[in-house]
Amino acid sequence: MTDYTVEFVGTGEEITVSEKETILSRCIEEGIAQEYSCRVGMCLACSAEIVDGEVTQPAARGLTERERENFALTCMARPASDLRLDRGKYPPSIEADAAVGDDAAAADD
């Protein structure tokens, strides 16, 4: 079993995560305040931008194939190398969904 270092950019927080566990599960064990909600890879609340490194996250259904290259859903992502993550960064698809919701709300007014 291989362990990797996961550094959260701009926070000074760093944890060691096994290739067999999710980043979120280790954050919870270590007392790191990582945001999450559904824990099944759909809501995107636990999203983090991958600044450096690689993850495996085949069950991250909330991300497009292209987004999986640049974003990790920490509830699903397992490290495949040492990582640097920027928490609270969301993929473009969530921004587009929010804009569609805003447009629909404005149309109802």
Buried (B, 14 or more C-beta within 10 A) or exposed (E): EEBBBBBBBEEEBBBEBBBEBBBBBBBBEEEBEBEBEEBEBBBBBBBBBBBEBBBBBEBBEBBEEEBBEEBBBBBBBBBBEBBBBBBBBBBEBBEEEEEEEEEEEEEEE
